[in-house]
Amino acid sequence: MLLETKSVILEVAAPVLLMIAVGAFLRRIRLLNDDFILISSRFVFKVAMPTLLFLGMLSNNLSGLISLDFALYFASSIVLTFLFAWFLAVRLDLPSIQRGVFVQIAFRGNCGIFSLALVVNMFGQEGVAIGGIMAGLSILLFNVLAEVILTRYSKGHLHLVPLLKSLVKNPLILAIVLGTVANLMGLKLPLFILKTAHLVGNLSLPLALICIGGALVTSGWALPKRFPIALACKVIISPALFTLVAFLFGFSQKELLFLFVFLAAPTAASAYVTAVAKGDDGKSTANAIATSTVFSSVVIVVCIPMIIAMTGG
């Protein structure tokens, strides 16, 4: 199914960006506060989004949903972006204390919320299922690679057991695994449970986007010297390069759109948590998250129509 440029801008990108703008406006007039944003973000991460992903995995035909070649290409793109960012951090001769933060900003994206919101708007339930698989894969890679780079440039040590425990307990990964198992078992839930679950799951995307917008209002924008290069790597260089190569490899329009939206996602909020936990520069990470969210939104709105036009949309 080929998408039309006009419909994507008006029906997919515009609603997502407007919801972020609504969140920023509501925070600006103090209808929302920091406590609301914090609690709502936790609710989305631990309840609403896992419910949405579980239903997406349960209700779709998983056979042939995502090709192995595409999954491997997506994973390779993340790893290569990570390695390139690490090379840049060394090449730019950044202080050791900044290198781990620089790399995290450059490769770790908000795939579980931001990207998923776009592909769900674009492809509906199929977007939930495919996006869920890609989000789960990216969460695994982001957490492992972030632990490696932050440990390398901090005084801490690489602790694999706590890392694996945190991955196993991650609500999004649990939802994807449980939904897949339930699908394979042919589980049929009562209609009233399904309807209730859909109501909860449907809260995730608008609430998450409002929280993203609200958080932008109170965020700073100042970044250390050369950190804009990390942002450029995250939202422009990596998604543009790997999407172009994927086009040359013959991936479909749908696969190219999924790939670009996930690779161009802004720096993940979880990057701040891990940076602070390792004693690194949390303020710079927080500012990068806010800045990358703005630039990522613009880049995605501009580039999606270009991808559609390039693939015959």
C-alpha positions as CSV (number, residue, x, y, z in Angstrom):
1,M,0.0,0.0,0.0
2,L,1.5,3.3,-1.2
3,L,0.8,6.4,0.9
4,E,0.0,9.8,-0.4
5,T,2.1,12.8,0.7
6,K,-0.8,15.0,1.5
7,S,-2.6,12.5,3.6
8,V,0.5,11.7,5.6
9,I,1.2,15.3,6.5
10,L,-2.4,16.1,7.4
11,E,-3.5,12.8,9.0
12,V,-0.3,11.4,10.5
13,A,2.4,14.0,11.2
14,A,0.2,17.1,11.9
15,P,-1.9,15.4,14.7
16,V,1.2,14.2,16.5
17,L,2.9,17.6,16.4
18,L,-0.3,19.4,17.4
19,M,-0.6,17.1,20.4
20,I,2.9,18.1,21.5
21,A,2.1,21.7,20.9
22,V,-1.1,21.3,23.1
23,G,1.0,19.8,25.9
24,A,3.4,22.8,25.7
25,F,0.5,25.3,25.7
26,L,-1.2,23.6,28.7
27,R,2.0,23.6,30.6
28,R,2.7,27.3,29.7
29,I,-0.7,28.4,31.1
30,R,-0.1,26.1,34.1
31,L,-3.0,23.8,33.5
32,L,-0.4,21.0,33.7
33,N,2.4,20.9,36.2
34,D,5.6,18.9,36.6
35,D,3.9,16.4,38.9
36,F,1.2,15.6,36.3
37,I,3.8,15.1,33.6
38,L,5.9,12.8,35.9
39,I,2.9,10.7,37.0
40,S,1.3,10.6,33.5
41,S,4.6,9.6,31.9
42,R,5.0,6.7,34.4
43,F,1.4,5.6,33.7
44,V,2.0,5.6,30.0
45,F,5.3,3.6,30.3
46,K,4.0,1.1,32.9
47,V,0.3,0.7,32.0
48,A,-1.1,2.3,28.9
49,M,1.7,1.6,26.4
50,P,2.2,-2.0,27.5
51,T,-1.5,-2.6,27.1
52,L,-1.5,-1.1,23.6
53,L,1.5,-3.3,22.6
54,F,0.0,-6.4,24.1
55,L,-3.2,-5.9,22.1
56,G,-1.3,-5.2,19.0
57,M,0.7,-8.4,19.3
58,L,-2.4,-10.4,20.3
59,S,-4.7,-9.2,17.5
60,N,-2.4,-9.4,14.5
61,N,-1.3,-12.2,12.3
62,L,2.4,-12.4,13.3
63,S,3.4,-14.7,10.4
64,G,5.5,-12.6,8.0
65,L,4.7,-9.4,9.9
66,I,8.3,-8.2,9.8
67,S,11.1,-9.8,7.7
68,L,14.3,-11.1,9.2
69,D,16.3,-9.0,6.7
70,F,14.5,-5.8,7.8
71,A,14.9,-6.6,11.5
72,L,18.6,-7.3,11.1
73,Y,19.1,-4.1,9.0
74,F,17.3,-2.0,11.7
75,A,19.5,-3.5,14.5
76,S,22.6,-3.0,12.4
77,S,21.7,0.6,11.8
78,I,21.5,1.2,15.6
79,V,24.8,-0.5,16.3
80,L,26.6,1.3,13.4
81,T,25.2,4.6,14.6
82,F,26.5,3.9,18.1
83,L,30.0,3.0,16.8
84,F,30.1,6.1,14.5
85,A,29.1,8.3,17.5
86,W,31.8,6.8,19.6
87,F,34.3,7.4,16.8
88,L,33.2,11.0,16.7
89,A,33.5,11.5,20.4
90,V,37.1,10.3,20.3
91,R,37.9,12.1,17.1
92,L,36.5,15.4,18.4
93,D,38.8,14.9,21.5
94,L,35.9,15.4,23.9
95,P,36.7,15.2,27.6
96,S,36.2,11.6,28.9
97,I,33.4,12.7,31.2
98,Q,31.4,14.0,28.1
99,R,32.0,11.1,25.7
100,G,29.4,8.7,27.1
101,V,26.8,11.4,27.2
102,F,27.7,12.5,23.6
103,V,27.3,9.0,22.3
104,Q,24.0,8.4,24.1
105,I,22.5,11.6,22.6
106,A,23.6,10.5,19.2
107,F,22.2,7.0,19.0
108,R,19.5,6.4,21.7
109,G,16.1,7.3,20.5
110,N,12.6,7.7,21.9
111,C,11.3,4.8,19.9
112,G,8.8,3.4,22.4
113,I,6.7,6.6,22.5
114,F,7.5,9.1,19.8
115,S,8.1,6.8,16.9
116,L,5.3,4.4,17.9
117,A,2.9,7.3,18.0
118,L,3.7,8.2,14.4
119,V,3.5,4.7,12.9
120,V,0.3,3.9,14.8
121,N,-1.2,7.0,13.2
122,M,0.2,5.9,9.9
123,F,-0.6,2.2,9.8
124,G,-3.1,1.6,12.6
125,Q,-3.0,-1.8,14.3
126,E,-0.3,-3.0,12.0
127,G,1.8,-0.1,13.1
128,V,1.3,-1.2,16.7
129,A,2.5,-4.7,16.0
130,I,5.5,-3.9,13.7
131,G,6.3,-0.8,15.8
132,G,6.1,-2.9,18.9
133,I,8.7,-5.4,17.6
134,M,11.0,-2.6,16.5
135,A,10.5,-0.8,19.8
136,G,11.4,-4.0,21.8
137,L,14.5,-4.6,19.6
138,S,15.6,-1.0,20.0
139,I,15.1,-1.0,23.8
140,L,17.3,-4.1,24.1
141,L,20.1,-2.5,22.0
142,F,19.8,1.0,23.6
143,N,20.1,-0.3,27.1
144,V,23.0,-2.7,26.5
145,L,25.0,-0.2,24.4
146,A,24.3,2.7,26.7
147,E,25.6,0.7,29.6
148,V,28.7,-0.2,27.7
149,I,29.6,3.4,26.7
150,L,28.7,5.0,30.0
151,T,30.6,2.4,32.0
152,R,33.6,2.9,29.7
153,Y,33.8,6.6,30.6
154,S,32.7,6.6,34.2
155,K,34.2,5.2,37.4
156,G,31.7,2.4,37.5
157,H,31.8,-1.2,36.3
158,L,29.8,-3.0,33.7
159,H,27.1,-5.0,35.7
160,L,25.4,-7.5,33.3
161,V,23.1,-9.1,35.8
162,P,21.3,-5.9,36.9
163,L,21.2,-4.9,33.3
164,L,19.5,-8.1,32.2
165,K,17.1,-7.9,35.2
166,S,16.0,-4.4,34.1
167,L,15.4,-5.6,30.6
168,V,13.4,-8.5,31.7
169,K,11.3,-6.2,33.9
170,N,10.8,-3.6,31.3
171,P,7.0,-3.2,30.8
172,L,7.2,-2.7,27.1
173,I,9.3,-5.8,26.5
174,L,7.1,-7.9,28.8
175,A,4.0,-6.7,26.9
176,I,5.5,-7.7,23.6
177,V,6.5,-11.1,24.8
178,L,3.2,-11.8,26.6
179,G,1.2,-10.6,23.6
180,T,3.2,-12.8,21.2
181,V,2.8,-15.9,23.5
182,A,-1.0,-15.2,23.9
183,N,-1.3,-14.9,20.1
184,L,0.6,-18.2,19.5
185,M,-1.6,-19.9,22.1
186,G,-4.8,-18.6,20.4
187,L,-5.9,-16.8,23.5
188,K,-9.4,-15.3,23.3
189,L,-10.3,-12.6,25.8
190,P,-13.9,-11.8,26.7
191,L,-15.2,-8.8,24.8
192,F,-15.7,-6.6,27.9
193,I,-12.0,-7.1,28.8
194,L,-10.9,-6.3,25.3
195,K,-12.9,-3.1,25.2
196,T,-11.6,-2.0,28.6
197,A,-8.0,-2.8,27.5
198,H,-8.5,-0.8,24.3
199,L,-9.7,2.2,26.3
200,V,-6.6,2.0,28.5
201,G,-4.2,1.4,25.5
202,N,-5.7,4.3,23.5
203,L,-4.8,6.7,26.4
204,S,-1.1,6.1,25.8
205,L,-0.4,8.0,22.6
206,P,-2.2,11.3,23.3
207,L,-1.1,11.4,26.9
208,A,2.5,10.6,26.0
209,L,2.6,13.4,23.4
210,I,1.0,15.9,25.8
211,C,3.7,15.0,28.4
212,I,6.4,15.4,25.8
213,G,5.1,18.9,24.9
214,G,4.7,19.8,28.6
215,A,8.3,18.7,29.4
216,L,9.7,20.9,26.6
217,V,8.5,24.1,28.3
218,T,10.6,23.6,31.4
219,S,13.6,22.2,29.6
220,G,16.8,24.1,28.9
221,W,18.5,24.4,25.5
222,A,22.1,25.1,26.2
223,L,24.5,22.4,25.1
224,P,28.3,21.9,25.5
225,K,30.5,22.7,22.5
226,R,30.3,20.1,19.7
227,F,27.2,18.4,21.2
228,P,25.1,19.8,18.3
229,I,27.0,17.3,16.2
230,A,25.6,14.5,18.3
231,L,22.1,15.9,17.6
232,A,22.7,16.1,13.9
233,C,23.9,12.5,14.0
234,K,20.7,11.4,15.8
235,V,18.0,13.2,13.8
236,I,19.6,13.8,10.4
237,I,22.8,11.9,9.5
238,S,21.9,8.4,10.7
239,P,18.2,8.2,9.5
240,A,19.0,9.8,6.2
241,L,22.0,7.6,5.4
242,F,20.5,4.3,6.5
243,T,17.1,5.0,4.9
244,L,18.9,5.8,1.6
245,V,20.9,2.6,1.7
246,A,17.8,0.7,2.6
247,F,16.1,2.2,-0.5
248,L,19.0,1.0,-2.7
249,F,18.7,-2.4,-1.1
250,G,15.1,-2.6,-2.3
251,F,13.2,-2.4,0.9
252,S,9.5,-1.5,0.5
253,Q,8.0,2.0,1.1
254,K,6.4,0.8,4.3
255,E,9.7,-0.6,5.6
256,L,11.5,2.7,4.7
257,L,8.9,4.8,6.5
258,F,9.2,2.6,9.7
259,L,13.0,2.7,9.5
260,F,13.2,6.4,9.1
261,V,10.7,7.3,11.8
262,F,12.4,5.0,14.3
263,L,15.9,6.1,13.5
264,A,15.0,9.8,13.4
265,A,13.3,9.7,16.9
266,P,14.6,12.3,19.3
267,T,17.0,11.3,22.1
268,A,15.2,9.1,24.6
269,A,14.2,10.4,28.1
270,S,15.7,7.3,29.5
271,A,19.1,8.6,28.5
272,Y,18.9,11.2,31.2
273,V,18.2,8.5,33.9
274,T,21.1,6.3,32.9
275,A,23.5,9.3,32.6
276,V,22.6,10.5,36.1
277,A,22.9,7.0,37.5
278,K,26.5,6.8,36.1
279,G,27.4,10.3,37.5
280,D,27.6,11.9,34.1
281,D,26.2,15.2,32.8
282,G,22.5,14.9,33.4
283,K,21.7,18.6,32.6
284,S,23.3,18.4,29.1
285,T,21.4,15.2,28.4
286,A,18.1,16.7,29.5
287,N,18.7,19.8,27.3
288,A,19.6,17.5,24.3
289,I,16.4,15.6,24.8
290,A,14.4,18.8,24.5
291,T,16.3,20.2,21.6
292,S,16.3,16.9,19.6
293,T,12.5,16.6,20.1
294,V,12.0,19.9,18.3
295,F,14.4,19.2,15.5
296,S,13.3,15.6,15.1
297,S,9.7,16.7,14.7
298,V,10.7,19.1,11.9
299,V,12.9,16.6,10.1
300,I,10.3,13.9,10.2
301,V,7.6,16.1,8.8
302,V,9.8,17.3,6.0
303,C,11.4,14.0,5.1
304,I,8.4,11.6,5.2
305,P,6.9,13.2,2.1
306,M,10.3,13.0,0.4
307,I,10.4,9.2,1.1
308,I,6.9,8.7,-0.2
309,A,7.7,10.7,-3.4
310,M,11.0,8.7,-3.8
311,T,9.1,5.4,-3.6
312,G,6.3,6.4,-6.0
313,G,3.7,7.7,-3.5
